Amino acid sequence: MGGVSRYLRVQDLRRLRNVFFASKRVVDGQYAGRHASPQRGHSVEFSDYREYYPGDEIGDIDWKVYGRSDRFYVKLFEHQSDMTVNLVIDGSASMAYQAGNRESKFDHAARLAASIAFLTTKQQDAVSLAVAQGGLKHYLRPLGAFKHLQAVLKQLESVELAGEAQLADTLHDVGRQLKRKGLVVLFSDLLENDQNILKALSAFTHRGSEVIVFHVLDADELQLPDMAEAVFIDSETHTKLRLNVDDVRHSYRDRVRRFIRGWRTSLRARGIDYRLVSTAEPYHQALEDYLFSRATLA
């Protein structure tokens, strides 16, 4: 794979090499943590070789091949995945917002999704990807091969943000695609009807899957920027509104707090993990903090 991707770079692979991503729930008969030590060839069938890249274990290198080729390769094996991680990312126009030298909400979400896809594949588990854009726009079925990870990364890079996500419809369509329970991870700014999305997410938990929501917002959305006047443009309807920022700053802050608190409370009441992520926060820090808190609460 080489680690060359817009959303998954070599430095990311190095940072993630000792990180593990697991389910808290029972996953098709396997308890969380039961698949913590990936199978490495004793009860599985040899499939292929691929080049070594940062993050691989040194012990996985085939030294005989190195002796013949003077290049590092590791063995790949076919096996039945213990866990399926289903990534759903918001591809709506509102996810394109960015300010200053920060990346867009979508780019931030895509880096989180790419990292989780890598961790899942590294553990020899399966990962799928769904893009929400006017409903289910793109879907890659769950697989556990590194070639599939490349396809996931390529799909993330090719998304052209537009329109509304229609998350509830997307989630229902994803649910019809799933053949087994596992993890569903949603990345979105959640700027849609909350009740429809909550019902769609609850359907996964009712079927025994675990759901995680990364609520990705720009720093400007969390707190209005320091300026006197501004023109606010709805990225999906293109409606414009000119306002004196100081006149609405306090009421806006209270509204945003209620918005976030509403999502956090509603999701957690349904047994769904919630994590607010600001684009001002390094995405890898947000992921590492979440995984740490997840591990300590497991």
N, C-alpha and C positions, 0 to 999 in steps of 0.2 A: 504494500500500500504506500509505503514511503512517507506517510504522514503529511503529504502535500495536499492541503485542502483549504479553502477559504475559512471553513468553520472548525477545522481540526488540524492544528499545526504541530510541528515536531515538539515544540516546548510544551504543548498541551499533553502530548503522549507521555513525556517524561514526568509531568506533574501528576498524571493519573495512574502511573504504573503500579502504585501500591494502594490504590483506592478500590473499594468493593461496593457493588450495588446489589442489594438483595430485597426480597419481598418479606414483609412482616406476616403475611397471611399464609395459609396452606395453599400451595400451588399444585394442583393436580396430584395430590398425594404426597408431595415433597414439602416438608416444613422449611420455613425460612432458615437459611444457614446450612441446610443439609447438602446444598450444592456448592458450598463455599470452596471446596477443593476440586477444580475442574478435572475431568478424566483426561488422562494423558497417554492412552495407547494400550492399556492392558486388557480392557474389555470392550474396546472400540476398534474400528477398522481404519487402517491408514488410507488417507485420501490423496494428499498432495504435499508439495513443498511451497513455501513462500519465503521471500527475503526477510531477514531479521530487521526489526525496526525498534527504536527506543520504546521501552515499556515491556518488551519480551523478557522472559527469564533466560539468563545465560545457560541454565541447564537444559533448555529446550533446543539449543543449537545442535544440529547434526554435524559432528566434527569430521565424520568420514567425507561428507559432501564438501566441507570446507577444505579438507586436504586435497580434494580433486579439483576444486574450482577456485580456491583462495577467496571465496565469498561466504558470508554467513547466511545460512538457511535454517528455518525451523520446520518441523513436521506438522501437518494438519491431519486431524482424524474426524471421521464421521461418527456422530452419536446422536442419541435422542436428547433434545434439549430439556432441561428441568424447568426452565422458566421462560415465559414469553413477556416481553416488554413492548407495549404498544404506544408509540409516540404520536400525539396529535398536536399539530402546530397551526396557529391562526395565521392565515395568509391574507387577511383583509387589508384595506388601504390604511386603516388607522395604525397598523403595525409598522408602517413606513416612517412614522414620526421620529425625528432626531433633531438635536439642537447642539450648537457649538461643536466641540470635537468628540462628542459622544456618538456611539454607533446607534443605529435604529433599534426600536423595540424588537423587530423581527430578527435582526442580526444577533442581538443579545440572546433571544430565545433559541435561535438556531445553534448557537455555540453550546448552550446548555443541552439541547437535544442531541447534538453531535457527540458531546462528551458521554452522555448516558448511552448512546448507541455503541460507542467504542467500548465502554465498560461492560456492557451486556455481551458484546461479541467476544471480548477478551476472556470472559468467563465461560464461553462456549454455550451461551444461552441465545435465544432467538429474539430479534427485534423487528418491529414493523414500523412503517411511517405513513401517516395520513395528513394531508394538507387540507385545511378547511378554507374554502373560498367559494361562496355561493353554494355551500354544501360540500360534499366530499369531492374535491377536485382531483387529487392524486392519491393513489394508495399502493404501497409496496407490502406484500404479504410477509409475515414473519419468517425469517431464516436466520441461521446462526453462523454463516460463513463470512470471511473477510471480504470476499468479492461482493457480497450483499451489502456490507458496510459501505463499500465504495459507491454502490448504487444509491444508498440512503444519503450520503454526502452530496452526490451529484444532484439528486432531486432537491435537496435543500438549497443548493446554489442556483437552481434554475427557476425557483419560484418568483413570479412577477406579481407583486402585491396589487390588489384591486378589489373594489366593491366591499361587500359585507361577508363575514365568515360563515354565518348561519351555523353556528357551532352545534346547536341542538340536533339539527338534521344530520350534520357530519357524524356526531357521536352515535346516533341511532344507526347510521349506515355502517360505521366501524363495528358496532356491536353485532350486526348481522354477518360480518366477515369472520369474526373470531370463532375458532373451533375449540378453544380451551380457555380456562380462566387463567389470569396472570396479573400483570400490572398495566394500568392505563395512565399515561402521563400527559397532561394537557398543558400547553404553553400558550398563553393568551393575555390580552389586556382586559378581557371580560367586559367589553363595552356593548353587551347585548342583553336581551331579556333574561334576567337571572333565573326565573322560575322554570323556563323551558330547559335551560342548561342544567339546572339542579336535577330535574327529573331524568334527563338523559344520563347524567353521571351516576345517579342513584341506581339506575338499571344495571350498571356494571357491578356495584357492590352487592346488590341483591342476588346476582349470579355467582358471587364468591370471589370476584376480582378485587384487587386493591386499586385505589385511585389516588393520584397525586396531582395537584394543580400548582403550577408556577405562574403566579400573577405578575406579569411583566409590564411595568409602567416606566415612562420617562420621568426624570427628576423634575421637569417642568410641570408634569401632570400632578405630581405629589405636592409641589409647592410652586406657585406662580413665580416666574422670573422677576428679578428686580428691575422694573421698567415702569414708566408713567402711563403710557397708552400702548395699546396693541390691537391688531385685527386678528380675531380668532376665526379660523376656517375649518369647517367640518370636513375631514379628509374623505368621507364617503358620500356626503350630499353636496359638498362644496359651498354650503351656506356660510356667509360672512357676517361677522358681528364686531363692530368697533367699540371698545370699552376703555374706561379709565381703570387701570389695573388695581390701583389702591382702593378704589370704591368697592371692588368685589373680592379683595384678597381674603378677608376674614371669613366671609360667607362661603367662598370657594373652599377654603381650608376645612371648614366644618363639613361641607358636603362631601369632600374627598374622604375625610375620616369616616363618615357614616357609610360611604360606598365600600371602603376597604373592610370596615368592621362587619358590615352586612355579609359580604362574601366569606370572610373568615369564619364568622359564627355559623352561617348556614352550611358551609362545607364540613366543618368539624362536627357539627351536630349529626351529620350523615356518615361519620366515620371516614371522611376524606381528608387527606393531608393537604395543608395549605401553606404556601411559601410566597411572600411578597418579595419581588426582586426589582430593584431600581437599576436603570441603565447607568447610573452613576457609580454603582457597585461593580467591581470586577466580577465577571460572570463565574470565573473559577472559584472566587472566594464565596460567592453565593452558593455554589454547588457543594463545595467542601464543608461549609457551615451547616448546610442542610443535611448532608450525609452523616456528619458527626452527631448532630442532634438526633437524627433518626436512629443511629446506632446506640446512643445512650438511652433512648427511650424504648428500644426494642425489648 
